[in-house]
Amino acid sequence: MTEVASYSDPLPKLATPGERLGWIFNDRHLYLRRYPEPPPQPRQVSTHLHERLARAQQWTTRGVLWSLGVGTGLAVLFFCCGGLTSMSGGSNDGGSLVFTLLAFLAFVAGVGGAVLAGLAPSMARKAIDNARQQAQHEYHQAYAAWDARRQWHDQQEKAKVDTLYEWSAATPAASTRRVDIIGGTTYGWEAVLTVFGGSLLATRGPMTLVDFTGEALCGELMGLGVSTDRSVQECRLPSQLAQLDLVGGLAPNELVDCLVEAMYGDAQGPSRAERSQDSMLLREVCDVLAPNLSMARLLAALRVLTDRPVQAALTPEESERLLDLQPDDSRRQMYQHLRRIEAFLHPLEAMGAEAGDLGSAELTCLVADSDGRNAQSELLKDLLVQWLARRVLRDAAPLGSLVIIGADEVHHRAIEKLSTLCERRGIRLVLFFGHLREESLHTIGGGEVALMRLGNHQEAAQAADFIGKGHRFVLSQLTRTLGGNDTHTLADTYGESESQGGSSGTSRSFMAFSSQRGSNWNKTRNWSQTESLAQGTNWSDAQAAQRVYEYTVEPRVLQDLPEYAMLLVKAEGRGSVVQAVEVDPAIVTLPRVSMTPVDLQPLPDPTEAVIPASRQPSQVTVSQPQPLAAAETTPQQVAGSVLPGWGAAPTHQPQPEYRQQPYQGPWGGPR
């Protein structure tokens, strides 16, 4: 349950020294560490008890039969021995009685063994139940002790994280003087003005605020100033234009430059000749009116040049000198030109009639009556921005901060000039742009940028491009080739040769007759077997990693931002981060709120944390400084994940098995 601190009026608490755009939520529960000791596990029943039960169940029937058989057999044997002893006669009645007793005991022992064999499974089960109950009792005791230690650890961790701030102030970097706030709604802007404006008043002192929206968004900030006993002055334009002299104290050349720049400030490609002609004409007129220059006297001079009745704001001598500037024919030719200049300046005729000292208040608010786009409001806006630049440049009274709300239509050259002046004089410049287009696109990035809700998808995409993209490598292609060749050759060679020969002869002599005859036969047979085996394997692995760029913050996130939320693109060292900031003034009433930035402690290791996290979710690093000569990395190292077995040489390739076949011999039979 969230506790809410009770404050009768929370606004004065916002005027605490220290600049802050809002607050960053830092979840203190991410610092909770889980109890490192694992819970105890119940002890398992010894396996030998289960083995005993299995043996008892297996041998029950056999044990009963064996016990009864052995007991009965012995009883019969002893009984027969007793009978034989009694039949032998004599005085052996005692021996017969002994054998009878032995027979009875044998039978009883057999029955007892059978009973024990039958009860063995039950006894084994009871032993298992007793062991299980003992294990459960020991487990409950160990778990209770472990749970007590765990609860004590959790209480210590909770007490530790409860001392941490949960909301820390989000501040611009000390090295930047300008803050651009892009997008958002009027309610969101009002909240930012209350929170940021209150801190600027308490930190930097006097503030000048210009509101071009026509919604008077500074009302709550003015109430904060009054409640903290600060002087507050409000001037509504153009209804109270008489109290503000935007051209007072200017030299003729300065006044001419100011008016010409205001008249041509947003013109698309104005003619240089027209600008030069207006400058020359106004300079001649101002030289006549100097040193008493005012918008009423300047308009009166233009009416004299267009042959209007004598103007009370001018003396007769000044009217004569004005008429002497141009001949009558030239004035008639310039009539349309003079009327155009008069039309520009006519709405400002009452300017400065009741001018006071706007620099005396600690909070000065210049508020437009409406945000309608017309010639008067656009000219007044340009003159007001130039007046602010002169005040920054010349005012002796120190100005702590300058806030412009609705700066979308202010020319980027005027904003850049004002930004440079504020930078050199240490003034905090805060610009509110309703949209990210036209002039805001030219000026964004001159300081730190805070992005609020941008409903238009094109503006959201441009803002996401400004925040930046990060790249990562993803696996885009895998190629694997596995091949092999096997050659198995078996050759049989058989050869046979046969030779046959013979001889015969007869010889006769006078004394004897002999005959000789002989023959020979030779047969040779041979065979051989040749076997050759050749194996080869080839493989290749290849993978390709593709570099993919992704938005650090998706455009849809910017379109769906809550009304009181902003994303602050903040410089940090030589890199940048994006911080999620809440600007609701009611946060100041919550507990564990710091009005200054808080250095975050390192998060616990994800393996030890109750809620694993590698960083606070309210901050994302966009860029970090890299060394000039970064170590080269292979695509395998940056691809992240590779399928198992890809990208490395196979440790073992299965080889086909060849088995030696017995030689069959030349006729198909075994050798």
Secondary structure, DSSP 8 states (H G I E B T S, - for coil): -------S-SHHHH--SS--SEEEE--GGGG-B--SS---------HHHHHHHHHHHHHHHHHHHHHHHHHHHHHHHHHHHHHHHHHT-SS-HHHHHHHHHHHHHHHHHHHHHHHHHHHHHHHHHHHHHHHHHHHHHHHHHHHHHHHHHHHHHHHHHHHHHTTS-SEEEE---TT--EEEEES--HHHHHHHHHHHHHHHHHHH--EEEEE-SSS-TTHHHHHHHHHTT--EEEEEETTTGGG--SSTT--HHHHHHHHHHHHSTT-SS--HHHHHHHHHHHHHHHHHHTTS--HHHHHHHHHHHTT----TTS-HHHHHHHHTTS-HHHHHHTHHHHHHHHHHHGGGTTTTTT---GGGSSEEEEEES-----HHHHHHHHHHHHHHHHHHHH-SS---EEEEE-GGGS-HHHHHHHHHHHHHTT-EEEEEESSSSTHHHHHTTSSEEEE----SHHHHHHHHHHH-EEEEEEEEEEEEEEEEEEEEEEEEEEEEEEEEEEEEEEEE-SS-EEEEEEEEEEEEEEEEEEEEEEEEEEEEEEEEEEEEEEESS-HHHHHT--TTEEEEEEEETTEEEEEEEE--GGGGGSSSB-SS---------TTTBSS--SS-TTEEEEE----SS-----HHHHS----TT-SS--S--------------TTSS--
